[in-house]
């Protein structure tokens, strides 16, 4: 999985953490039915200008090859539905 990193507060906290310790995990929640997907892997910061240029406004990319994934049914008791998208949503 690859995601672009955009300018924020210019402190590079996440990127610095990845450079210091590449272990990473992400949790994806399905608020319709409560399922969760937990993924883990070792992240890498990608600075290659040609690859970064594919994402408008990105300064770098973060790549996390998924080494392990665990899907848990009905793990999250919260149920939400989308009322409207944020105008800031890309």
FENLINFEN-V960983 format. One record per residue. N is the residue number from 1. PSI is psi in radians with two decimals (* if undefined). OMEGA is omega as a letter, one per 30 degrees, with the letter a starting at -180 (NA if undefined). Layout:
BEGIN
N_PSI_OMEGA ; N_PSI_OMEGA
END
This chain:
BEGIN
1_2.39_l ; 2_2.38_l ; 3_2.54_l ; 4_2.59_l ; 5_2.16_a ; 6_2.81_l ; 7_2.40_l ; 8_-1.92_l ; 9_0.15_l ; 10_0.53_l ; 11_-0.20_l ; 12_0.54_a ; 13_-0.88_a ; 14_-0.80_a ; 15_-0.73_l ; 16_-0.71_l ; 17_-0.73_l ; 18_-0.71_l ; 19_-0.60_a ; 20_-0.62_a ; 21_1.90_a ; 22_-0.10_l ; 23_2.31_a ; 24_2.66_l ; 25_2.62_l ; 26_2.55_l ; 27_2.27_l ; 28_2.25_a ; 29_2.30_l ; 30_1.81_a ; 31_-0.14_l ; 32_-0.75_a ; 33_0.03_l ; 34_0.02_l ; 35_2.61_l ; 36_2.60_l ; 37_2.08_l ; 38_2.22_l ; 39_2.56_l ; 40_2.71_l ; 41_-2.93_l ; 42_2.06_a ; 43_2.69_l ; 44_2.39_l ; 45_2.25_a ; 46_2.12_a ; 47_-0.06_a ; 48_2.03_a ; 49_-0.66_a ; 50_-0.72_l ; 51_-0.73_a ; 52_-0.62_a ; 53_-0.32_l ; 54_-0.26_a ; 55_1.82_a ; 56_2.11_l ; 57_-0.14_a ; 58_2.59_l ; 59_-0.36_a ; 60_2.99_l ; 61_2.70_l ; 62_2.19_l ; 63_2.28_l ; 64_1.68_l ; 65_2.23_a ; 66_2.07_l ; 67_-0.48_a ; 68_2.44_l ; 69_2.39_l ; 70_2.13_l ; 71_2.25_a ; 72_2.06_a ; 73_2.51_l ; 74_0.65_a ; 75_-0.59_a ; 76_2.10_a ; 77_-0.23_a ; 78_2.44_l ; 79_2.16_a ; 80_2.79_l ; 81_2.66_a ; 82_2.13_l ; 83_-0.76_l ; 84_2.70_l ; 85_2.57_l ; 86_2.48_l ; 87_-0.25_l ; 88_-0.10_a ; 89_2.17_a ; 90_*_NA
END
